[in-house]
């Protein structure tokens, strides 16, 4: 009788389960590890909140008219120089970019217009315009 030798299979090791276990161990140690305090204490400059102001629209240019009789009007409302200065000071506190136009009548004296300009500038308004009505026809 002839003895038949069975072919021996090549013995191999299946590495897939071992690789899976190694990856699971790596993930476990990464999740469970404590990071150093140097990484957790990073200085960050957070932006701060500035001055809070109202969200209303900035008023249009205020118009001061010096009439030839010496009377003053602020946006067609009669005012005195003291009232004008106080009103513009309060509005300039709320709206720093306030604009004022001073209109002089062609018949009025320049001294009156100069006093109004001084009152406007002393109230803190930086943007002042000047116009005059011509008396020529």
Buried (B, 14 or more C-beta within 10 A) or exposed (E): EEEEEEEEEEEEEEEEEEEEEEEEEEEEEEEEEEEEEEEEEEEEEEEEEEEEEEEEEEEEEBBBBBBBEEBBBBEEEEBEBEBBBBBBBEBBEEBEEBBBBBBBBEEBEEEBBEBBBEBBBEBBBEEBEEEBEEEEE
